[in-house]
């Protein structure tokens, strides 16, 4: 876990990778690879488009956000609420 550390700081991100059992030098090399740089840019662009400011954040159907480290039961509650909203919206569009 990031423990409220600044994961925008590469040194902190590398520390977290090591804590997760990854090799620091390989992580840094992979992070700097052309493919990863492109993926990271795309991810940051999407995060900006969706207004994401924290992790973890789930994007559902490109329109709903669930932010925060939720317990499984709380996540299920949130997903159930979204299911109800989606069903209600779909029903209103078909009438």
C-alpha positions as CSV (number, residue, x, y, z in Angstrom):
1,X,0.0,0.0,0.0
2,X,1.1,3.6,-0.6
3,X,0.2,4.7,2.9
4,X,-0.7,8.2,1.7
5,X,2.7,8.6,0.1
6,X,3.2,10.7,-3.1
7,X,3.1,8.1,-5.8
8,X,3.9,10.8,-8.3
9,X,7.4,10.8,-6.9
10,X,9.4,8.1,-8.8
11,X,11.6,7.3,-5.8
12,X,8.6,6.7,-3.6
13,X,7.0,4.6,-6.4
14,X,10.2,2.5,-6.6
15,X,10.2,2.1,-2.8
16,X,6.7,0.7,-3.0
17,X,7.7,-1.6,-5.9
18,X,10.5,-3.0,-3.7
19,X,8.1,-3.4,-0.8
20,X,6.0,-5.5,-3.1
21,X,8.9,-7.8,-3.9
22,X,10.0,-6.3,-7.2
23,X,13.6,-5.6,-8.2
24,X,14.2,-1.8,-7.9
25,X,16.5,-1.5,-11.0
26,X,14.3,-3.6,-13.2
27,X,11.2,-1.6,-12.1
28,X,13.0,1.7,-12.9
29,X,14.2,0.3,-16.3
30,X,10.7,-1.0,-17.1
31,X,9.1,2.2,-15.9
32,X,11.3,4.3,-18.3
33,X,10.7,2.0,-21.3
34,X,9.0,3.6,-24.3
35,X,5.9,1.4,-24.0
36,X,5.5,2.2,-20.3
37,X,6.0,5.9,-20.8
38,X,3.2,5.8,-23.5
39,X,0.9,3.8,-21.2
40,X,1.5,6.2,-18.3
41,X,0.8,9.2,-20.4
42,X,-2.5,7.7,-21.6
43,X,-3.4,6.8,-18.0
44,X,-2.7,10.3,-16.8
45,X,-4.7,11.7,-19.6
46,X,-7.7,9.5,-18.8
47,X,-7.4,10.3,-15.1
48,X,-7.5,14.0,-15.9
49,X,-10.5,13.6,-18.2
50,X,-12.4,11.8,-15.4
51,X,-11.2,14.2,-12.7
52,X,-9.5,11.4,-10.8
53,X,-7.4,12.8,-8.0
54,X,-6.8,9.8,-5.8
55,X,-6.1,6.1,-5.8
56,X,-7.7,3.7,-5.9
57,X,-10.5,4.9,-8.2
58,X,-12.7,2.7,-10.3
59,X,-14.2,4.0,-13.6
60,X,-17.3,2.2,-14.5
61,X,-18.9,2.5,-18.0
62,X,-16.8,5.6,-18.6
63,X,-19.2,7.6,-16.5
64,X,-19.2,6.5,-12.9
65,X,-16.4,6.9,-10.4
66,X,-15.9,5.0,-7.1
67,X,-13.0,6.4,-5.1
68,X,-11.2,5.2,-2.1
69,X,-10.0,2.0,-0.5
70,X,-13.3,0.4,0.2
71,X,-14.1,-2.9,2.0
72,X,-15.5,-5.6,-0.3
73,X,-19.0,-5.1,1.3
74,X,-18.9,-1.4,0.8
75,X,-17.7,-1.8,-2.8
76,X,-20.6,-4.2,-3.4
77,X,-23.1,-1.6,-1.9
78,X,-21.7,1.1,-4.2
79,X,-21.9,-1.2,-7.3
80,X,-25.5,-2.1,-6.4
81,X,-26.4,1.6,-6.1
82,X,-24.9,2.2,-9.6
83,X,-26.8,-0.8,-10.9
84,X,-30.1,0.7,-9.7
85,X,-29.2,4.1,-11.2
86,X,-28.3,2.5,-14.5
87,X,-31.5,0.4,-14.6
88,X,-33.6,3.5,-13.8
89,X,-31.9,5.5,-16.5
90,X,-32.4,2.8,-19.1
91,X,-36.0,2.3,-18.1
92,X,-36.7,6.0,-18.4
93,X,-35.1,6.1,-21.9
94,X,-37.2,3.2,-23.2
95,X,-40.5,4.6,-22.1
